[in-house]
Amino acid sequence: GAVVSQHPSWVICKSGTSVKIECRSLDFQATTMFWYRQFPKQSLMLMATSNEGSKATYEQGVEKDKFLINHASLTLSTLTVTSAHPEDSSFYICSARVGQGIRSQHFGDGTRLSIL
Amino acid sequence: KQEVTQIPAALSVPEGENLVLNCSFTDSAIYNLQWFRQDPGKGLTSLLLIQSSQREQTSGRLNASLDKSSGRSTLYIAASQPGDSATYLCAVNDNYGQNFVFGPGTRLSVLP
């Protein structure tokens, strides 16, 4: 149980393109999802917390107009990288919180974004 | 602000050895701590979750301990195998926020 599906797994596109990444909780409802970014050989850095039905909470230094997050349902959150540039190339991972009490997180397999 | 460190940054051992990975955190007011495994280019797989009231958790050849007062956790891997080769991340969930703060990870290579 507690499977998180992330799509696409890999995307390559030209500079200036907008890219949408989907994160779905397949067998549970997730009121809270998280978006992380990971640069090569570095750890995960939280970008934003996505709450169903409300605006996302962005971490300091993350441009909310560039990284648009939508959490329209209890099973889907999307991250759109708008007007992507080569410096946005990274590994993006989403997670969904499971259980209010335990507060465990289950992670998607990540999306490798390469901007040419 | 919570900071998480992991030692060593990289470790290479022959197959069959028992090994210990270390995780330290600066703010002891944590809700829980979780150990993850990450294979290259992949997402995270949860290994063990320790609530703040617990001292340790075990799953197969893995044992994780937590000493909240000293801000430390260890992941013990018994009888290591080449398939254990991966990056191991620890993350703490504090009492104030909802998210995890991750350590930089330990890259483990188990040689056959």
Interface residues (C-beta under 8 A of the other chain):
Chain A: Q6 T32 F34 Q42 S43 L44 M45 L46 T49 F91 I93 S95 R97 I102 R103 S104 Q105 H106 F107 G108 D109 G110 R112
Chain B: Y31 N32 Q34 F36 G41 K42 G43 L44 T45 S46 L49 Q51 L89 A91 N93 Q98 N99 F100 V101 F102 G103 P104 G105
